[in-house]
Amino acid sequence: MNTAYTLITGATSGIGLALAHEFAQRGDALLLVARRAGALAETAASLRARHGVEVLERVCDLADAAAVTALVGGIERDGLHIAKLINNAGFATAGAFVDQSWHSERDLLMVNVLSLAQLCHAIGRQMAAVGSGHILNVSSITGFMPGPWMSNYAASKSYVLIFSESLREELGPLGVKVSVLCPGTTRSPFFAKAKIAIEKAAPDRLIMSPEEVARITVSAMDRNPAIIIPKFRNKLLATAPRLGPRWLLRKVVAALHKAVVAK
Ligand SMILES: NC(=O)c1ccc[n+]([C@@H]2O[C@H](COP(=O)([O-])OP(=O)(O)OC[C@H]3O[C@@H](n4cnc5c(N)ncnc54)[C@H](OP(=O)(O)O)[C@@H]3O)[C@@H](O)[C@H]2O)c1
């Protein structure tokens, strides 16, 4: 029997790294994808040493369409059996949309949306053909609401949420599970990369660790939920947008985000 791999994108830091440790602790063989070869090699070595599992590495810039196609082609060519697909890689830009470079906004759509869709397409097909598998796509609480000053990021996470819920209904009858993870504020390099001070994003006591998010997520996956929202307070945040009018929601989130992205 072929080895069954758990493929994790963005496994070199934050939530992806914590998920890799969580799955490895359960004995999963891993196929890790990220852009930085050095960080990927270090991550793989530490996972092998700590958990004694097989770890394959694939360096890939998910913002590069040709590289994503080559990644998918390589998996097919090597006949790798992916039992779990964890589409976690993602990043945000912060500030007025028209003030960002188009290059970074296009890269955001490539990484957060298009590469995720392409991996779901290629690997979802393989999973459907064998009648088993689990896809976990990483969205955000932000996916439940409009996000002025982080417009493209919020929209990308709404895409991931709606796409995953929809795909779940298509693939479920074929034996393939699809879940979507919507974390709240989680301490990781994500904020520094977006040039956001994390202490402005949420009070310290409300910020989760990537390890806690990963623990809750992997344990929840056993129950095959459609949407995983770690912690009750984040569930409330996801529900709140349905309670008031959309115009008010837009104004409130705009004010909150503006304060967070202000230099
Ligand atoms: N942190 C939060 O508060 C939070 C909240 C809700 C949702 N999320 C979501 O959770 C996911 C993980 O975020 P995080 O907080 O763990 O961020 P992070 O620590 O910055 O990790 C992002 C990961 O994605 C990889 N990545 C980024 N761009 C890539 C590219 N072009 N090609 C390949 N890999 C790329 C990075 O690896 P390399 O740099 O090595 O490529 C890294 O491993 C994201 O989808 C994010 O939107 C985060």
The ligand as an SDF file (V2000), in Angstrom:
LIG
                    3D

 48 52  0  0  0  0  0  0  0  0999 V2000
   -2.2450   34.7790   12.2430 N   0  0  0  0  0  0  0  0  0  0  0  0
   -3.5410   35.0720   12.2760 C   0  0  0  0  0  0  0  0  0  0  0  0
   -4.0280   35.8510   13.1350 O   0  0  0  0  0  0  0  0  0  0  0  0
   -4.4810   34.4440   11.2770 C   0  0  0  0  0  0  0  0  0  0  0  0
   -5.8690   34.5910   11.5070 C   0  0  0  0  0  0  0  0  0  0  0  0
   -6.7440   34.0260   10.5890 C   0  0  0  0  0  0  0  0  0  0  0  0
   -6.2890   33.3350    9.4950 C   0  0  0  0  0  0  0  0  0  0  0  0
   -4.9350   33.2100    9.2980 N   0  0  0  0  0  0  0  0  0  0  0  0
   -4.4980   32.4510    8.1150 C   0  0  0  0  0  0  0  0  0  0  0  0
   -3.7150   31.3530    8.5440 O   0  0  0  0  0  0  0  0  0  0  0  0
   -2.7980   30.9880    7.5190 C   0  0  0  0  0  0  0  0  0  0  0  0
   -1.4110   30.8700    8.1100 C   0  0  0  0  0  0  0  0  0  0  0  0
   -1.0530   32.1360    8.6250 O   0  0  0  0  0  0  0  0  0  0  0  0
    0.0490   32.3180    9.7660 P   0  0  0  0  0  0  0  0  0  0  0  0
   -0.5040   33.2510   10.7710 O   0  0  0  0  0  0  0  0  0  0  0  0
    0.5610   31.0050   10.2170 O   0  0  0  0  0  0  0  0  0  0  0  0
    1.1440   33.1250    8.9140 O   0  0  0  0  0  0  0  0  0  0  0  0
    2.7330   32.9520    8.7810 P   0  0  0  0  0  0  0  0  0  0  0  0
    3.3330   32.6030   10.0900 O   0  0  0  0  0  0  0  0  0  0  0  0
    3.1840   34.1970    8.0790 O   0  0  0  0  0  0  0  0  0  0  0  0
    2.8920   31.6910    7.8190 O   0  0  0  0  0  0  0  0  0  0  0  0
    2.5750   31.7460    6.4580 C   0  0  0  0  0  0  0  0  0  0  0  0
    3.1070   30.5100    5.7780 C   0  0  0  0  0  0  0  0  0  0  0  0
    2.7390   30.5940    4.3860 O   0  0  0  0  0  0  0  0  0  0  0  0
    3.8960   30.4120    3.5930 C   0  0  0  0  0  0  0  0  0  0  0  0
    3.8230   31.2370    2.3870 N   0  0  0  0  0  0  0  0  0  0  0  0
    3.5860   32.5700    2.3050 C   0  0  0  0  0  0  0  0  0  0  0  0
    3.6750   32.9810    1.0330 N   0  0  0  0  0  0  0  0  0  0  0  0
    3.9720   31.8820    0.2950 C   0  0  0  0  0  0  0  0  0  0  0  0
    4.2110   31.6500   -1.0890 C   0  0  0  0  0  0  0  0  0  0  0  0
    4.1970   32.6540   -1.9970 N   0  0  0  0  0  0  0  0  0  0  0  0
    4.5020   30.3950   -1.5050 N   0  0  0  0  0  0  0  0  0  0  0  0
    4.5710   29.3820   -0.6100 C   0  0  0  0  0  0  0  0  0  0  0  0
    4.3390   29.5260    0.7100 N   0  0  0  0  0  0  0  0  0  0  0  0
    4.0640   30.7720    1.1500 C   0  0  0  0  0  0  0  0  0  0  0  0
    5.0770   30.8510    4.4650 C   0  0  0  0  0  0  0  0  0  0  0  0
    6.2470   30.1310    4.1100 O   0  0  0  0  0  0  0  0  0  0  0  0
    7.5170   30.7500    3.3150 P   0  0  0  0  0  0  0  0  0  0  0  0
    7.6910   32.1510    3.7740 O   0  0  0  0  0  0  0  0  0  0  0  0
    8.6260   29.8300    3.6490 O   0  0  0  0  0  0  0  0  0  0  0  0
    7.1140   30.6240    1.8940 O   0  0  0  0  0  0  0  0  0  0  0  0
    4.6150   30.4040    5.8510 C   0  0  0  0  0  0  0  0  0  0  0  0
    4.9770   29.0580    6.0840 O   0  0  0  0  0  0  0  0  0  0  0  0
   -2.9260   32.0640    6.4390 C   0  0  0  0  0  0  0  0  0  0  0  0
   -3.7380   31.5780    5.3900 O   0  0  0  0  0  0  0  0  0  0  0  0
   -3.6200   33.2150    7.1460 C   0  0  0  0  0  0  0  0  0  0  0  0
   -4.3850   34.0060    6.2660 O   0  0  0  0  0  0  0  0  0  0  0  0
   -4.0300   33.7450   10.1630 C   0  0  0  0  0  0  0  0  0  0  0  0
  1  2  1  0
  2  3  2  0
  2  4  1  0
  4  5  1  0
  4 48  2  0
  5  6  2  0
  6  7  1  0
  7  8  2  0
  8  9  1  0
  8 48  1  0
  9 10  1  0
  9 46  1  0
 10 11  1  0
 11 12  1  0
 11 44  1  0
 12 13  1  0
 13 14  1  0
 14 15  2  0
 14 16  1  0
 14 17  1  0
 17 18  1  0
 18 19  2  0
 18 20  1  0
 18 21  1  0
 21 22  1  0
 22 23  1  0
 23 24  1  0
 23 42  1  0
 24 25  1  0
 25 26  1  0
 25 36  1  0
 26 27  1  0
 26 35  1  0
 27 28  2  0
 28 29  1  0
 29 30  1  0
 29 35  2  0
 30 31  1  0
 30 32  2  0
 32 33  1  0
 33 34  2  0
 34 35  1  0
 36 37  1  0
 36 42  1  0
 37 38  1  0
 38 39  2  0
 38 40  1  0
 38 41  1  0
 42 43  1  0
 44 45  1  0
 44 46  1  0
 46 47  1  0
M  CHG  2   8   1  16  -1
M  END
$$$$
